[in-house]
Amino acid sequence: MDWQRNGLLAGILLVAVLLFSQWLGFSEARKPEPTAEQLLIPDQQQLPTALVDELVDEAAAQSDLPQLSGSAAQLPAVTGTTNSRLVTVESEQFTVVIDSYGGDIVQVKLKQHLTEPQAKGGRPFTLLTRTQNNTYIAKSGLVGVNATDTRDGRPQFTVARDNVEVDTGIEQLDLVTRQAGVLLTKRFTFTPGSYQIGIEYLIDNISAERWSAVFYGQINRDSHQPLVNATGVQPYLGAALRTAEKNYRKVTFGDMQEGKLQESIRGGWVAMLQHYFIGAWIPPQDATNHFSLRQIGGQDLYVMGYTSEPIVVEPGQSGSYKTSFYAGPKDQDTLAELAEYLDLTIDYGFLWLLAKPIFTLMQWIHNVVGNWGWSIILLTVVIKLVLYPLSAASLKSMAKMRKLQPEMARLKDLYGDDRQKMSAELMGLYKKHKVNPAGGCLPVLLQMPVFIALYWVLLESVEIRHSSFIFWLTDLSAKDPYFVLPLIMGASMFFMQRLQPMPPDPMQAKIMQIMPIAFTFFFMLFPAGLVLYWTTNNLLSMAQQVIVNRQIENGKG
């Protein structure tokens, strides 16, 4: 009996530890988001020339192209203002702000994803920004032989308009500058319904010399945590890229502090990840790209980016270079289409093999019923049906033990003071009736991998963020504000225990009686969607146990 008691205690302890670890992670991940600050205007910004210097050195080492010599014809002056300006692009998906100095994306606000549910006054979520206390921008330019970005500064583009509206068709924003004999247009392309921003350099070389440069795309970011966290497990904040050895490699801020990381690969991507959202450079997939991740001079500033193969335009010819930047939610289908393995940035943890099909099934159900709450309930029904063959034997064992309660009570009265004799008699009773006393843990242990996988699905899947269910449940990815679901869940655990026999060991019995209370407190800070799953699972388990108990009592088991 000791091994059975110890096994039961170990199983209960394992469940409690797993629940507590996930509870810590979620409670820390749901701290309120900070309010946005005012966007820095161009004359307040500082040019981090060290970044340009490093890229120039890299480009020179990669290109092996001769330096231009001699003079080139001058283009006529381009009309329009040359003062640095912030250009705002509005679409249904986001608001994008582009600085004409350098042509960087300095702010992205996501209109379809709010800081909190709309009923609570949520504002568009700020993903990229450039404020006094926070830097997260997408920088790009040309370095190398005929660089526009040099040690002396960056190009001041001329732009014809300050506002762009993206309605039903594709919109383009052209930023224009010139070198000696070369007209350069930096074109941004916006597509309705898309978070992908196309970026293209158009090079019109009317000079007598060959023109060459290397494109670079960067994410410049500090380590500012968009969700205020304290301790415990929390959603990953950091960089990731595809390498030759790994389809998905995380690179933390600490990794970049230790030294510069470099990788050359055909295609590839580099991204900055945070809870639910991603900013990613997606270079041409048919070219070799050179990726680099590093910290800048001991500052709280990190650079994740890539440089292209050399772009060469012969005299009197035109050329171009196309790339794209994605700034938006971690949508699995969209990311998978943009680049190979980019969808792996939706990190479901060590149980991703289980989490992915769970999300796929839940998404399919959602497409039918149109509500994530009902999708979770129907998903629970499917999971219970799938796991029933594994849990049926355990349910029957519990029903038989419940039927044997009078006999177990008689043995306790006879041999209560002789633990060895009591254990031997109970083992004989269990063997005679083919009962496994530890079988009651099996249904719970079977549910734990599904529970943890679903936890990561709810934590990582932006589709469920701020999704409402019924009445007071306006956000299934957040805790129940009134703790109604956790209390119902605790009550369901209590009544389910009434359908099962209590262990003969007093310590086991006390632990089983405490579990509904402990679970209730754990679940008070879990996402409501997860509590909904566990509550539904308990109710279905109760129904199954009632049916099996009746079968055993009627002699059919």
Secondary structure, DSSP 8 states (H G I E B T S, - for coil): -HHHHHHHHHHHHHHHHHHHHHHHHHHHHTS----------GGG----HHHHHHHHHHHHHHH------S---------S--S--EEEEE-SSEEEEEETBTTEEEEEEEEEEESS-GGGT--EEEEEEE-SS-EEEEEEEEESTT-SSBTTB--B-EES-SEEE-SSS-EEEEEEEEETTEEEEEEEEE-TT--EEEEEEEEEE-SSS-EEEEEEEEEEE----SS---SS-----EEEE--SS-SSEEE-HHHHHH--EEEEEES--EEEEETTEEEEEE--TTSEEEEEEEE-TTSS-EEEEEE-S-EEE-TT-EEEEEEEEEEEE--HHHHHHHSTTGGGGS--GGGHHHHHHHHHHHHHHHHHH--HHHHHHHHHHHHHHHHHHHHHHHHHHHHHHHHTHHHHHHHHHHHTT-HHHHHHHHHHHHHHHT--TTTTHHHHHHHHHHHHHHHHHHHH-GGGTT---STT---TTS--TT-HHHHHHHHHHHHHHHTS---SSHHHHHHHHHHHHHHHHHHTTS-HHHHHHHHHHHHHHHHHHHHHHHHHHTT--
